Amino acid sequence: MKVGEDKSVIPVRGVSKFENNGYVYTFKTTGAIENFDGIEQIYKDNNLIYELHCSGGLIK
């Protein structure tokens, strides 16, 4: 729901960091919208409980 609000990350998944009730969500990218790699992680009480590696870009 917050895609595009955080200008420090490519607007494809969400904000770069979000915290709620002991959970911490992070999303980091390298590259540009034309060709990027990303890693999404979710922590609960400082323990990594979910991780997703993604890549994407524009189709020409």
PDB file of N, CA, C, O and CB in Angstrom:
ATOM      1  N   MET A   1       0.814  -1.206   0.000  1.00  0.00           N
ATOM      2  CA  MET A   1       0.000   0.000   0.000  1.00  0.00           C
ATOM      3  C   MET A   1       0.854   1.265   0.000  1.00  0.00           C
ATOM      4  O   MET A   1       0.365   2.339  -0.351  1.00  0.00           O
ATOM      5  CB  MET A   1      -0.924   0.001   1.200  1.00  0.00           C
ATOM      6  N   LYS A   2       2.120   1.149   0.389  1.00  0.00           N
ATOM      7  CA  LYS A   2       2.986   2.318   0.452  1.00  0.00           C
ATOM      8  C   LYS A   2       3.977   2.364  -0.696  1.00  0.00           C
ATOM      9  O   LYS A   2       4.936   3.134  -0.652  1.00  0.00           O
ATOM     10  CB  LYS A   2       3.725   2.341   1.762  1.00  0.00           C
ATOM     11  N   VAL A   3       3.763   1.552  -1.722  1.00  0.00           N
ATOM     12  CA  VAL A   3       4.659   1.549  -2.878  1.00  0.00           C
ATOM     13  C   VAL A   3       4.715   2.947  -3.475  1.00  0.00           C
ATOM     14  O   VAL A   3       3.682   3.564  -3.737  1.00  0.00           O
ATOM     15  CB  VAL A   3       4.195   0.516  -3.943  1.00  0.00           C
ATOM     16  N   GLY A   4       5.929   3.439  -3.688  1.00  0.00           N
ATOM     17  CA  GLY A   4       6.126   4.747  -4.295  1.00  0.00           C
ATOM     18  C   GLY A   4       6.300   5.882  -3.299  1.00  0.00           C
ATOM     19  O   GLY A   4       6.771   6.952  -3.684  1.00  0.00           O
ATOM     20  N   GLU A   5       5.937   5.691  -2.026  1.00  0.00           N
ATOM     21  CA  GLU A   5       6.088   6.750  -1.025  1.00  0.00           C
ATOM     22  C   GLU A   5       7.540   6.939  -0.615  1.00  0.00           C
ATOM     23  O   GLU A   5       7.967   8.064  -0.355  1.00  0.00           O
ATOM     24  CB  GLU A   5       5.246   6.437   0.201  1.00  0.00           C
ATOM     25  N   ASP A   6       8.303   5.855  -0.553  1.00  0.00           N
ATOM     26  CA  ASP A   6       9.693   5.890  -0.124  1.00  0.00           C
ATOM     27  C   ASP A   6      10.581   6.073  -1.352  1.00  0.00           C
ATOM     28  O   ASP A   6      10.740   5.147  -2.148  1.00  0.00           O
ATOM     29  CB  ASP A   6      10.074   4.595   0.655  1.00  0.00           C
ATOM     30  N   LYS A   7      11.154   7.251  -1.507  1.00  0.00           N
ATOM     31  CA  LYS A   7      11.960   7.557  -2.688  1.00  0.00           C
ATOM     32  C   LYS A   7      13.356   6.959  -2.631  1.00  0.00           C
ATOM     33  O   LYS A   7      14.117   7.099  -3.589  1.00  0.00           O
ATOM     34  CB  LYS A   7      12.065   9.043  -2.859  1.00  0.00           C
ATOM     35  N   SER A   8      13.722   6.281  -1.513  1.00  0.00           N
ATOM     36  CA  SER A   8      15.058   5.682  -1.406  1.00  0.00           C
ATOM     37  C   SER A   8      15.105   4.270  -1.972  1.00  0.00           C
ATOM     38  O   SER A   8      16.170   3.652  -1.988  1.00  0.00           O
ATOM     39  CB  SER A   8      15.507   5.661   0.043  1.00  0.00           C
ATOM     40  N   VAL A   9      13.972   3.745  -2.438  1.00  0.00           N
ATOM     41  CA  VAL A   9      13.918   2.385  -2.950  1.00  0.00           C
ATOM     42  C   VAL A   9      13.120   2.380  -4.257  1.00  0.00           C
ATOM     43  O   VAL A   9      12.217   3.196  -4.441  1.00  0.00           O
ATOM     44  CB  VAL A   9      13.284   1.418  -1.903  1.00  0.00           C
ATOM     45  N   ILE A  10      13.454   1.467  -5.149  1.00  0.00           N
ATOM     46  CA  ILE A  10      12.703   1.332  -6.402  1.00  0.00           C
ATOM     47  C   ILE A  10      11.258   0.953  -6.053  1.00  0.00           C
ATOM     48  O   ILE A  10      11.052   0.015  -5.282  1.00  0.00           O
ATOM     49  CB  ILE A  10      13.362   0.254  -7.356  1.00  0.00           C
ATOM     50  N   PRO A  11      10.278   1.634  -6.582  1.00  0.00           N
ATOM     51  CA  PRO A  11       8.877   1.435  -6.165  1.00  0.00           C
ATOM     52  C   PRO A  11       8.216   0.186  -6.753  1.00  0.00           C
ATOM     53  O   PRO A  11       7.311   0.279  -7.582  1.00  0.00           O
ATOM     54  CB  PRO A  11       8.067   2.638  -6.552  1.00  0.00           C
ATOM     55  N   VAL A  12       8.690  -0.996  -6.303  1.00  0.00           N
ATOM     56  CA  VAL A  12       8.106  -2.240  -6.807  1.00  0.00           C
ATOM     57  C   VAL A  12       7.548  -3.134  -5.704  1.00  0.00           C
ATOM     58  O   VAL A  12       6.710  -3.985  -5.999  1.00  0.00           O
ATOM     59  CB  VAL A  12       9.138  -3.002  -7.589  1.00  0.00           C
ATOM     60  N   ARG A  13       7.968  -2.985  -4.452  1.00  0.00           N
ATOM     61  CA  ARG A  13       7.496  -3.848  -3.373  1.00  0.00           C
ATOM     62  C   ARG A  13       6.900  -3.051  -2.215  1.00  0.00           C
ATOM     63  O   ARG A  13       5.816  -3.383  -1.734  1.00  0.00           O
ATOM     64  CB  ARG A  13       8.633  -4.712  -2.867  1.00  0.00           C
ATOM     65  N   GLY A  14       7.580  -2.024  -1.770  1.00  0.00           N
ATOM     66  CA  GLY A  14       7.115  -1.271  -0.613  1.00  0.00           C
ATOM     67  C   GLY A  14       8.197  -0.321  -0.141  1.00  0.00           C
ATOM     68  O   GLY A  14       9.131   0.003  -0.874  1.00  0.00           O
ATOM     69  N   VAL A  15       8.051   0.115   1.089  1.00  0.00           N
ATOM     70  CA  VAL A  15       9.022   1.036   1.686  1.00  0.00           C
ATOM     71  C   VAL A  15      10.297   0.279   2.044  1.00  0.00           C
ATOM     72  O   VAL A  15      10.297  -0.951   2.081  1.00  0.00           O
ATOM     73  CB  VAL A  15       8.428   1.728   2.943  1.00  0.00           C
ATOM     74  N   SER A  16      11.386   1.007   2.308  1.00  0.00           N
ATOM     75  CA  SER A  16      12.641   0.345   2.638  1.00  0.00           C
ATOM     76  C   SER A  16      12.626  -0.257   4.038  1.00  0.00           C
ATOM     77  O   SER A  16      13.362  -1.208   4.300  1.00  0.00           O
ATOM     78  CB  SER A  16      13.788   1.321   2.515  1.00  0.00           C
ATOM     79  N   LYS A  17      11.794   0.281   4.956  1.00  0.00           N
ATOM     80  CA  LYS A  17      11.704  -0.280   6.302  1.00  0.00           C
ATOM     81  C   LYS A  17      10.336   0.045   6.897  1.00  0.00           C
ATOM     82  O   LYS A  17       9.833   1.161   6.765  1.00  0.00           O
ATOM     83  CB  LYS A  17      12.840   0.268   7.209  1.00  0.00           C
ATOM     84  N   PHE A  18       9.746  -0.954   7.554  1.00  0.00           N
ATOM     85  CA  PHE A  18       8.457  -0.783   8.213  1.00  0.00           C
ATOM     86  C   PHE A  18       8.473  -1.634   9.476  1.00  0.00           C
ATOM     87  O   PHE A  18       8.886  -2.793   9.440  1.00  0.00           O
ATOM     88  CB  PHE A  18       7.263  -1.179   7.268  1.00  0.00           C
ATOM     89  N   GLU A  19       8.024  -1.063  10.595  1.00  0.00           N
ATOM     90  CA  GLU A  19       7.997  -1.781  11.869  1.00  0.00           C
ATOM     91  C   GLU A  19       6.586  -1.786  12.427  1.00  0.00           C
ATOM     92  O   GLU A  19       5.870  -0.787  12.353  1.00  0.00           O
ATOM     93  CB  GLU A  19       8.975  -1.146  12.882  1.00  0.00           C
ATOM     94  N   ASN A  20       6.185  -2.952  13.000  1.00  0.00           N
ATOM     95  CA  ASN A  20       4.851  -3.069  13.579  1.00  0.00           C
ATOM     96  C   ASN A  20       4.806  -4.274  14.522  1.00  0.00           C
ATOM     97  O   ASN A  20       5.079  -5.399  14.104  1.00  0.00           O
ATOM     98  CB  ASN A  20       3.775  -3.202  12.463  1.00  0.00           C
ATOM     99  N   ASN A  21       4.468  -4.047  15.771  1.00  0.00           N
ATOM    100  CA  ASN A  21       4.252  -5.105  16.763  1.00  0.00           C
ATOM    101  C   ASN A  21       5.377  -6.133  16.832  1.00  0.00           C
ATOM    102  O   ASN A  21       5.114  -7.335  16.833  1.00  0.00           O
ATOM    103  CB  ASN A  21       2.969  -5.811  16.465  1.00  0.00           C
ATOM    104  N   GLY A  22       6.614  -5.680  16.889  1.00  0.00           N
ATOM    105  CA  GLY A  22       7.751  -6.590  17.001  1.00  0.00           C
ATOM    106  C   GLY A  22       8.265  -7.136  15.686  1.00  0.00           C
ATOM    107  O   GLY A  22       9.277  -7.836  15.656  1.00  0.00           O
ATOM    108  N   TYR A  23       7.580  -6.823  14.600  1.00  0.00           N
ATOM    109  CA  TYR A  23       8.013  -7.232  13.274  1.00  0.00           C
ATOM    110  C   TYR A  23       8.737  -6.072  12.600  1.00  0.00           C
ATOM    111  O   TYR A  23       8.359  -4.913  12.773  1.00  0.00           O
ATOM    112  CB  TYR A  23       6.811  -7.703  12.420  1.00  0.00           C
ATOM    113  N   VAL A  24       9.772  -6.384  11.838  1.00  0.00           N
ATOM    114  CA  VAL A  24      10.486  -5.380  11.045  1.00  0.00           C
ATOM    115  C   VAL A  24      10.586  -5.911   9.627  1.00  0.00           C
ATOM    116  O   VAL A  24      11.091  -7.010   9.401  1.00  0.00           O
ATOM    117  CB  VAL A  24      11.913  -5.066  11.641  1.00  0.00           C
ATOM    118  N   TYR A  25      10.102  -5.124   8.670  1.00  0.00           N
ATOM    119  CA  TYR A  25      10.151  -5.448   7.247  1.00  0.00           C
ATOM    120  C   TYR A  25      11.204  -4.562   6.615  1.00  0.00           C
ATOM    121  O   TYR A  25      11.225  -3.357   6.865  1.00  0.00           O
ATOM    122  CB  TYR A  25       8.757  -5.256   6.556  1.00  0.00           C
ATOM    123  N   THR A  26      12.087  -5.139   5.793  1.00  0.00           N
ATOM    124  CA  THR A  26      13.051  -4.335   5.051  1.00  0.00           C
ATOM    125  C   THR A  26      13.049  -4.765   3.590  1.00  0.00           C
ATOM    126  O   THR A  26      12.815  -5.930   3.267  1.00  0.00           O
ATOM    127  CB  THR A  26      14.470  -4.469   5.660  1.00  0.00           C
ATOM    128  N   PHE A  27      13.311  -3.808   2.722  1.00  0.00           N
ATOM    129  CA  PHE A  27      13.445  -4.081   1.298  1.00  0.00           C
ATOM    130  C   PHE A  27      14.571  -3.221   0.755  1.00  0.00           C
ATOM    131  O   PHE A  27      14.532  -1.995   0.858  1.00  0.00           O
ATOM    132  CB  PHE A  27      12.113  -3.811   0.537  1.00  0.00           C
ATOM    133  N   LYS A  28      15.579  -3.869   0.175  1.00  0.00           N
ATOM    134  CA  LYS A  28      16.744  -3.159  -0.366  1.00  0.00           C
ATOM    135  C   LYS A  28      16.914  -3.555  -1.820  1.00  0.00           C
ATOM    136  O   LYS A  28      16.702  -4.710  -2.187  1.00  0.00           O
ATOM    137  CB  LYS A  28      18.039  -3.475   0.451  1.00  0.00           C
ATOM    138  N   THR A  29      17.299  -2.589  -2.647  1.00  0.00           N
ATOM    139  CA  THR A  29      17.515  -2.863  -4.062  1.00  0.00           C
ATOM    140  C   THR A  29      18.865  -2.322  -4.509  1.00  0.00           C
ATOM    141  O   THR A  29      19.425  -1.402  -3.912  1.00  0.00           O
ATOM    142  CB  THR A  29      16.390  -2.255  -4.908  1.00  0.00           C
ATOM    143  N   THR A  30      19.364  -2.923  -5.577  1.00  0.00           N
ATOM    144  CA  THR A  30      20.524  -2.391  -6.280  1.00  0.00           C
ATOM    145  C   THR A  30      20.138  -2.304  -7.748  1.00  0.00           C
ATOM    146  O   THR A  30      19.377  -3.129  -8.253  1.00  0.00           O
ATOM    147  CB  THR A  30      21.811  -3.288  -6.065  1.00  0.00           C
ATOM    148  N   GLY A  31      20.666  -1.306  -8.416  1.00  0.00           N
ATOM    149  CA  GLY A  31      20.347  -1.105  -9.822  1.00  0.00           C
ATOM    150  C   GLY A  31      19.303  -0.014  -9.988  1.00  0.00           C
ATOM    151  O   GLY A  31      19.080   0.796  -9.088  1.00  0.00           O
ATOM    152  N   ALA A  32      18.679  -0.007 -11.133  1.00  0.00           N
ATOM    153  CA  ALA A  32      17.643   0.970 -11.474  1.00  0.00           C
ATOM    154  C   ALA A  32      16.413   0.206 -11.946  1.00  0.00           C
ATOM    155  O   ALA A  32      16.472  -1.008 -12.139  1.00  0.00           O
ATOM    156  CB  ALA A  32      18.141   1.978 -12.573  1.00  0.00           C
ATOM    157  N   ILE A  33      15.315   0.901 -12.130  1.00  0.00           N
ATOM    158  CA  ILE A  33      14.068   0.259 -12.510  1.00  0.00           C
ATOM    159  C   ILE A  33      14.227  -0.552 -13.805  1.00  0.00           C
ATOM    160  O   ILE A  33      13.503  -1.524 -14.014  1.00  0.00           O
ATOM    161  CB  ILE A  33      12.968   1.308 -12.675  1.00  0.00           C
ATOM    162  N   GLU A  34      15.156  -0.164 -14.660  1.00  0.00           N
ATOM    163  CA  GLU A  34      15.382  -0.878 -15.922  1.00  0.00           C
ATOM    164  C   GLU A  34      15.976  -2.275 -15.701  1.00  0.00           C
ATOM    165  O   GLU A  34      15.761  -3.175 -16.513  1.00  0.00           O
ATOM    166  CB  GLU A  34      16.308  -0.062 -16.821  1.00  0.00           C
ATOM    167  N   ASN A  35      16.730  -2.457 -14.593  1.00  0.00           N
ATOM    168  CA  ASN A  35      17.381  -3.730 -14.297  1.00  0.00           C
ATOM    169  C   ASN A  35      17.818  -3.700 -12.833  1.00  0.00           C
ATOM    170  O   ASN A  35      18.764  -2.989 -12.494  1.00  0.00           O
ATOM    171  CB  ASN A  35      18.607  -3.990 -15.256  1.00  0.00           C
ATOM    172  N   PHE A  36      17.154  -4.450 -11.964  1.00  0.00           N
ATOM    173  CA  PHE A  36      17.451  -4.379 -10.542  1.00  0.00           C
ATOM    174  C   PHE A  36      17.411  -5.758  -9.883  1.00  0.00           C
ATOM    175  O   PHE A  36      16.825  -6.708 -10.402  1.00  0.00           O
ATOM    176  CB  PHE A  36      16.472  -3.446  -9.854  1.00  0.00           C
ATOM    177  N   ASP A  37      18.053  -5.826  -8.728  1.00  0.00           N
ATOM    178  CA  ASP A  37      17.983  -6.967  -7.825  1.00  0.00           C
ATOM    179  C   ASP A  37      17.492  -6.432  -6.483  1.00  0.00           C
ATOM    180  O   ASP A  37      17.809  -5.305  -6.101  1.00  0.00           O
ATOM    181  CB  ASP A  37      19.384  -7.701  -7.689  1.00  0.00           C
ATOM    182  N   GLY A  38      16.725  -7.240  -5.783  1.00  0.00           N
ATOM    183  CA  GLY A  38      16.206  -6.810  -4.500  1.00  0.00           C
ATOM    184  C   GLY A  38      16.208  -7.931  -3.483  1.00  0.00           C
ATOM    185  O   GLY A  38      16.246  -9.111  -3.833  1.00  0.00           O
ATOM    186  N   ILE A  39      16.167  -7.547  -2.224  1.00  0.00           N
ATOM    187  CA  ILE A  39      16.041  -8.518  -1.137  1.00  0.00           C
ATOM    188  C   ILE A  39      15.036  -7.960  -0.128  1.00  0.00           C
ATOM    189  O   ILE A  39      15.176  -6.845   0.375  1.00  0.00           O
ATOM    190  CB  ILE A  39      17.437  -8.808  -0.455  1.00  0.00           C
ATOM    191  N   GLU A  40      14.036  -8.766   0.141  1.00  0.00           N
ATOM    192  CA  GLU A  40      12.991  -8.425   1.095  1.00  0.00           C
ATOM    193  C   GLU A  40      13.168  -9.348   2.304  1.00  0.00           C
ATOM    194  O   GLU A  40      13.306 -10.561   2.147  1.00  0.00           O
ATOM    195  CB  GLU A  40      11.548  -8.567   0.455  1.00  0.00           C
ATOM    196  N   GLN A  41      13.163  -8.771   3.510  1.00  0.00           N
ATOM    197  CA  GLN A  41      13.335  -9.570   4.709  1.00  0.00           C
ATOM    198  C   GLN A  41      12.318  -9.157   5.758  1.00  0.00           C
ATOM    199  O   GLN A  41      11.945  -7.988   5.854  1.00  0.00           O
ATOM    200  CB  GLN A  41      14.760  -9.430   5.256  1.00  0.00           C
ATOM    201  N   ILE A  42      11.869 -10.141   6.550  1.00  0.00           N
ATOM    202  CA  ILE A  42      10.979  -9.866   7.667  1.00  0.00           C
ATOM    203  C   ILE A  42      11.598 -10.496   8.911  1.00  0.00           C
ATOM    204  O   ILE A  42      11.971 -11.669   8.922  1.00  0.00           O
ATOM    205  CB  ILE A  42       9.528 -10.417   7.402  1.00  0.00           C
ATOM    206  N   TYR A  43      11.694  -9.684   9.947  1.00  0.00           N
ATOM    207  CA  TYR A  43      12.234 -10.110  11.228  1.00  0.00           C
ATOM    208  C   TYR A  43      11.130 -10.056  12.283  1.00  0.00           C
ATOM    209  O   TYR A  43      10.276  -9.170  12.255  1.00  0.00           O
ATOM    210  CB  TYR A  43      13.440  -9.226  11.643  1.00  0.00           C
ATOM    211  N   LYS A  44      11.156 -11.004  13.205  1.00  0.00           N
ATOM    212  CA  LYS A  44      10.286 -10.990  14.379  1.00  0.00           C
ATOM    213  C   LYS A  44      11.200 -11.063  15.587  1.00  0.00           C
ATOM    214  O   LYS A  44      11.942 -12.031  15.753  1.00  0.00           O
ATOM    215  CB  LYS A  44       9.239 -12.180  14.364  1.00  0.00           C
ATOM    216  N   ASP A  45      11.147 -10.032  16.438  1.00  0.00           N
ATOM    217  CA  ASP A  45      12.014  -9.962  17.619  1.00  0.00           C
ATOM    218  C   ASP A  45      13.476 -10.203  17.251  1.00  0.00           C
ATOM    219  O   ASP A  45      14.170 -10.973  17.914  1.00  0.00           O
ATOM    220  CB  ASP A  45      11.564 -10.984  18.671  1.00  0.00           C
ATOM    221  N   ASN A  46      13.936  -9.544  16.198  1.00  0.00           N
ATOM    222  CA  ASN A  46      15.319  -9.592  15.700  1.00  0.00           C
ATOM    223  C   ASN A  46      15.730 -10.929  15.096  1.00  0.00           C
ATOM    224  O   ASN A  46      16.916 -11.140  14.842  1.00  0.00           O
ATOM    225  CB  ASN A  46      16.253  -9.265  16.809  1.00  0.00           C
ATOM    226  N   ASN A  47      14.797 -11.827  14.860  1.00  0.00           N
ATOM    227  CA  ASN A  47      15.090 -13.101  14.194  1.00  0.00           C
ATOM    228  C   ASN A  47      14.534 -13.063  12.774  1.00  0.00           C
ATOM    229  O   ASN A  47      13.363 -12.743  12.569  1.00  0.00           O
ATOM    230  CB  ASN A  47      14.488 -14.303  14.990  1.00  0.00           C
ATOM    231  N   LEU A  48      15.374 -13.389  11.797  1.00  0.00           N
ATOM    232  CA  LEU A  48      14.938 -13.430  10.409  1.00  0.00           C
ATOM    233  C   LEU A  48      13.956 -14.587  10.236  1.00  0.00           C
ATOM    234  O   LEU A  48      14.300 -15.741  10.489  1.00  0.00           O
ATOM    235  CB  LEU A  48      16.152 -13.576   9.443  1.00  0.00           C
ATOM    236  N   ILE A  49      12.727 -14.274   9.801  1.00  0.00           N
ATOM    237  CA  ILE A  49      11.714 -15.321   9.627  1.00  0.00           C
ATOM    238  C   ILE A  49      11.277 -15.477   8.172  1.00  0.00           C
ATOM    239  O   ILE A  49      10.587 -16.439   7.834  1.00  0.00           O
ATOM    240  CB  ILE A  49      10.503 -15.017  10.490  1.00  0.00           C
ATOM    241  N   TYR A  50      11.671 -14.540   7.309  1.00  0.00           N
ATOM    242  CA  TYR A  50      11.284 -14.612   5.901  1.00  0.00           C
ATOM    243  C   TYR A  50      12.300 -13.850   5.072  1.00  0.00           C
ATOM    244  O   TYR A  50      12.773 -12.790   5.483  1.00  0.00           O
ATOM    245  CB  TYR A  50       9.855 -14.046   5.678  1.00  0.00           C
ATOM    246  N   GLU A  51      12.640 -14.389   3.895  1.00  0.00           N
ATOM    247  CA  GLU A  51      13.558 -13.695   2.992  1.00  0.00           C
ATOM    248  C   GLU A  51      13.182 -14.020   1.559  1.00  0.00           C
ATOM    249  O   GLU A  51      12.924 -15.173   1.214  1.00  0.00           O
ATOM    250  CB  GLU A  51      15.034 -14.091   3.276  1.00  0.00           C
ATOM    251  N   LEU A  52      13.154 -12.992   0.737  1.00  0.00           N
ATOM    252  CA  LEU A  52      12.849 -13.143  -0.680  1.00  0.00           C
ATOM    253  C   LEU A  52      13.889 -12.391  -1.490  1.00  0.00           C
ATOM    254  O   LEU A  52      14.158 -11.218  -1.230  1.00  0.00           O
ATOM    255  CB  LEU A  52      11.420 -12.632  -1.004  1.00  0.00           C
ATOM    256  N   HIS A  53      14.472 -13.061  -2.468  1.00  0.00           N
ATOM    257  CA  HIS A  53      15.384 -12.423  -3.420  1.00  0.00           C
ATOM    258  C   HIS A  53      14.602 -12.245  -4.722  1.00  0.00           C
ATOM    259  O   HIS A  53      13.941 -13.174  -5.186  1.00  0.00           O
ATOM    260  CB  HIS A  53      16.709 -13.283  -3.643  1.00  0.00           C
ATOM    261  N   CYS A  54      14.679 -11.064  -5.301  1.00  0.00           N
ATOM    262  CA  CYS A  54      13.936 -10.813  -6.529  1.00  0.00           C
ATOM    263  C   CYS A  54      14.793 -10.025  -7.507  1.00  0.00           C
ATOM    264  O   CYS A  54      15.807  -9.435  -7.133  1.00  0.00           O
ATOM    265  CB  CYS A  54      12.629 -10.059  -6.231  1.00  0.00           C
ATOM    266  N   SER A  55      14.381 -10.024  -8.732  1.00  0.00           N
ATOM    267  CA  SER A  55      15.025  -9.210  -9.760  1.00  0.00           C
ATOM    268  C   SER A  55      13.960  -8.808 -10.742  1.00  0.00           C
ATOM    269  O   SER A  55      12.912  -9.447 -10.846  1.00  0.00           O
ATOM    270  CB  SER A  55      16.192  -9.971 -10.469  1.00  0.00           C
ATOM    271  N   GLY A  56      14.234  -7.755 -11.453  1.00  0.00           N
ATOM    272  CA  GLY A  56      13.257  -7.293 -12.409  1.00  0.00           C
ATOM    273  C   GLY A  56      13.831  -6.228 -13.313  1.00  0.00           C
ATOM    274  O   GLY A  56      15.019  -5.912 -13.262  1.00  0.00           O
ATOM    275  N   GLY A  57      12.975  -5.694 -14.125  1.00  0.00           N
ATOM    276  CA  GLY A  57      13.377  -4.653 -15.058  1.00  0.00           C
ATOM    277  C   GLY A  57      12.288  -4.387 -16.052  1.00  0.00           C
ATOM    278  O   GLY A  57      11.168  -4.878 -15.914  1.00  0.00           O
ATOM    279  N   LEU A  58      12.612  -3.618 -17.046  1.00  0.00           N
ATOM    280  CA  LEU A  58      11.662  -3.268 -18.087  1.00  0.00           C
ATOM    281  C   LEU A  58      11.802  -4.212 -19.258  1.00  0.00           C
ATOM    282  O   LEU A  58      12.909  -4.620 -19.611  1.00  0.00           O
ATOM    283  CB  LEU A  58      11.858  -1.825 -18.539  1.00  0.00           C
ATOM    284  N   ILE A  59      10.687  -4.558 -19.856  1.00  0.00           N
ATOM    285  CA  ILE A  59      10.689  -5.387 -21.060  1.00  0.00           C
ATOM    286  C   ILE A  59      10.607  -4.463 -22.262  1.00  0.00           C
ATOM    287  O   ILE A  59       9.713  -3.620 -22.347  1.00  0.00           O
ATOM    288  CB  ILE A  59       9.505  -6.418 -21.054  1.00  0.00           C
ATOM    289  N   LYS A  60      11.530  -4.621 -23.178  1.00  0.00           N
ATOM    290  CA  LYS A  60      11.553  -3.749 -24.363  1.00  0.00           C
ATOM    291  C   LYS A  60      11.009  -4.455 -25.559  1.00  0.00           C
ATOM    292  O   LYS A  60      10.952  -3.876 -26.644  1.00  0.00           O
ATOM    293  CB  LYS A  60      12.955  -3.265 -24.656  1.00  0.00           C
TER     294      LYS A  60
END
